[in-house]
Amino acid sequence: MKEEDILLKKLGKEDSFKVPDGYFENLTSEVMNKLPEKEKVVFKEEPVSTWTRLKPLLYMAAMFVGAALIIRVASSDHKPAAVDEVAVTEVDTEVVSDEMLDVALDRAMLDDYSLYVYLSDASVE
């Protein structure tokens, strides 16, 4: 605090930066006079090629084709065949033993009524 008081006594409280009178009134006109003249830019109309016109349409078509492929791949079921399913499909149905049927029915978790409905629907076709 003492250093600040000493500096204020030496320098005073006056603003040391002063602007000449009328400086800001003429500033805009002086700056504008010092600027170089603008060159007028003339745009030439170049002919637009067919490829330039078709590019956005082709890009959009490619985007839709890509999106359709992604949706198709994402929505399809790609389940690898399980070993048990392959073994069951390869077995001849006339040679299937009762033990294998019991195991298959236990894994299917069907009650008697659901099994009856399933077998009756299969025999109708």
C-alpha positions as CSV (number, residue, x, y, z in Angstrom):
1,M,0.0,0.0,0.0
2,K,2.9,2.3,0.7
3,E,4.4,1.8,-2.7
4,E,1.1,2.8,-4.3
5,D,0.9,6.0,-2.3
6,I,4.4,6.9,-3.3
7,L,3.7,6.3,-7.0
8,L,0.5,8.4,-6.8
9,K,2.5,11.3,-5.2
10,K,5.1,11.2,-8.0
11,L,2.8,10.8,-11.0
12,G,-0.4,12.3,-9.8
13,K,-3.9,11.2,-10.6
14,E,-4.1,12.8,-14.0
15,D,-4.6,10.8,-17.2
16,S,-1.3,10.7,-19.0
17,F,-2.8,9.8,-22.4
18,K,-4.3,12.7,-24.3
19,V,-5.8,12.9,-27.7
20,P,-5.5,16.0,-29.8
21,D,-8.6,18.1,-30.2
22,G,-10.8,17.1,-33.1
23,Y,-9.0,13.9,-33.7
24,F,-12.0,11.6,-33.7
25,E,-14.1,13.9,-35.8
26,N,-11.7,13.6,-38.8
27,L,-10.5,10.1,-38.2
28,T,-13.0,8.3,-40.5
29,S,-12.5,10.6,-43.4
30,E,-8.7,10.4,-43.1
31,V,-8.7,6.6,-42.9
32,M,-11.0,6.4,-46.0
33,N,-8.7,8.8,-47.9
34,K,-5.6,6.7,-47.2
35,L,-7.3,3.4,-48.4
36,P,-6.5,2.4,-52.0
37,E,-9.3,2.2,-54.6
38,K,-11.2,-1.0,-54.8
39,E,-10.8,-3.0,-58.0
40,K,-14.0,-4.1,-59.5
41,V,-14.2,-7.8,-59.8
42,V,-15.9,-9.1,-62.9
43,F,-17.1,-12.7,-62.7
44,K,-17.0,-14.7,-65.9
45,E,-19.8,-17.2,-66.4
46,E,-18.1,-20.5,-67.1
47,P,-20.1,-23.2,-68.8
48,V,-21.3,-25.9,-66.4
49,S,-20.5,-29.4,-67.6
50,T,-22.9,-32.3,-67.4
51,W,-20.6,-34.1,-64.9
52,T,-20.7,-31.1,-62.6
53,R,-24.5,-31.1,-62.7
54,L,-24.8,-34.9,-62.2
55,K,-22.3,-35.3,-59.4
56,P,-24.6,-34.3,-56.5
57,L,-27.3,-36.7,-57.8
58,L,-24.8,-39.6,-58.2
59,Y,-23.5,-38.9,-54.7
60,M,-27.0,-39.0,-53.3
61,A,-27.9,-42.2,-55.1
62,A,-24.7,-43.8,-53.8
63,M,-25.6,-42.7,-50.3
64,F,-29.1,-44.3,-50.5
65,V,-27.7,-47.5,-52.0
66,G,-25.1,-47.7,-49.2
67,A,-27.8,-47.1,-46.6
68,A,-30.1,-49.8,-48.1
69,L,-27.2,-52.3,-48.0
70,I,-26.3,-51.5,-44.4
71,I,-30.0,-51.8,-43.4
72,R,-30.3,-55.1,-45.2
73,V,-27.1,-56.6,-43.7
74,A,-28.1,-55.4,-40.2
75,S,-31.6,-56.7,-40.4
76,S,-30.8,-60.2,-41.8
77,D,-30.4,-63.1,-39.4
78,H,-26.9,-64.5,-39.6
79,K,-27.1,-67.3,-37.1
80,P,-24.4,-69.9,-37.4
81,A,-25.8,-73.4,-37.4
82,A,-25.3,-75.0,-34.1
83,V,-23.7,-78.4,-33.9
84,D,-26.8,-80.0,-32.4
85,E,-29.1,-78.6,-35.2
86,V,-26.8,-79.9,-37.9
87,A,-26.8,-83.4,-36.3
88,V,-30.6,-83.5,-36.0
89,T,-31.1,-82.4,-39.6
90,E,-28.7,-85.0,-40.9
91,V,-30.3,-87.9,-38.9
92,D,-32.8,-90.0,-40.8
93,T,-36.2,-89.7,-39.2
94,E,-37.0,-93.4,-39.4
95,V,-33.9,-94.3,-37.3
96,V,-34.6,-91.8,-34.4
97,S,-34.8,-93.6,-31.1
98,D,-37.3,-92.9,-28.4
99,E,-34.5,-91.7,-26.1
100,M,-33.6,-89.0,-28.6
101,L,-37.3,-87.9,-28.9
102,D,-37.5,-87.7,-25.1
103,V,-34.4,-85.5,-25.0
104,A,-35.7,-83.3,-27.8
105,L,-39.1,-82.9,-26.1
106,D,-37.4,-82.0,-22.8
107,R,-35.3,-79.3,-24.5
108,A,-38.3,-77.9,-26.3
109,M,-40.0,-77.2,-23.0
110,L,-43.5,-77.9,-24.3
111,D,-46.4,-78.9,-22.1
112,D,-48.7,-81.7,-23.3
113,Y,-51.3,-79.4,-24.8
114,S,-48.8,-77.3,-26.8
115,L,-47.2,-80.5,-28.1
116,Y,-50.6,-81.9,-29.1
117,V,-51.5,-78.6,-30.9
118,Y,-48.1,-78.7,-32.7
119,L,-48.5,-82.3,-33.8
120,S,-52.1,-81.8,-34.9
121,D,-51.1,-78.8,-37.0
122,A,-48.2,-80.7,-38.6
123,S,-50.4,-83.7,-39.5
124,V,-53.1,-81.5,-41.2
125,E,-50.6,-80.2,-43.8
